[in-house]
Amino acid sequence: MFYIDTLLWSVFCYISAWVGLISMLTYVLAIGIQQLSLRFPQNLKRKYGAEWALVTGSSSGIGKAIAEMLAEQNINVVLVALDDATLEATFQELKQKYKGVEFRKVGVNLTAKDYGYMPAIIEATKDLSINLLFNNAGYISTGLFADTELERLRCNLECNAGCAVPITHHFLTKMIEQKRKGYITFTSSASTYLPGPTATLYSPSKAFLTNFATTLAAENKDVGIDVTVVHPSPVNTNFYKNEGPKLDSLATAQKAAAAPRNIALQLFAAAGRLTVWDQGTTCAVFRVVNKIIDFQIFTEIITRFAFVNGDHKKLSKSSKTRNTAKKE
């Protein structure tokens, strides 16, 4: 019996070693494809016969960088973002900078209930044939889940993930009906690969985008529509002007943040080449950790030791919900 148990354990270890090696090698292959793709830039106007593109969250950061790259390829752009001074300034700046390109701005609140942002988007684009769609809008709302107002949580979820569903459905349907090639992207996050306590809805909402994108890619590749989801490591955007309590972890991440244009370049390089695109060292570390430590065990480690994190301690100390419960 001892011999059989030893043999089975040896076989298990042997198979596990090979599985781990294959997992790492296939990830290295994906990174290799990314690096090769970056050496061969793509013109989306030629690749997809694109005249118009739509970018959400386009008044600043990654969205603005995407809009600029589209304009550099003589692709007209619909800018969708919150109707504020930042959107107006970006709209005027791009019009002045790219004289031969047409821009339209749609000022909407992508956190609105019942898809309240859709009528304005549909009306502003009803005469256009849009076959490039960049779902980029999103922000981080910090704080412990139980201490955060439900409406603030709903708004964060809608902007980060929910709005991508009706927007994508509308334009994807039109691409298919018009029998046009197209490209749809989603800006996810490296945080999709791990739990995200102290900013409860950020990681889950980004994880939804990842799964949504990969599912759409599998459904629509055969009709000529490519889909990419990018997982950026920290990027130097207004993301760090977060809603909610200030977190030390965000301040630390900002120090290593990449330029927004870097993400735009990678989305352009990924078109039709890779569906899932990891960017940066932080994302690579998260991916490797998930390959070395099983996700179930990784989650248990975070669950049991999250309380020692500085941000967690700070939020717990100031928590009205927790402190009230203690008094009772």
Disulfide bonds with the S-S distance in Angstrom:
none
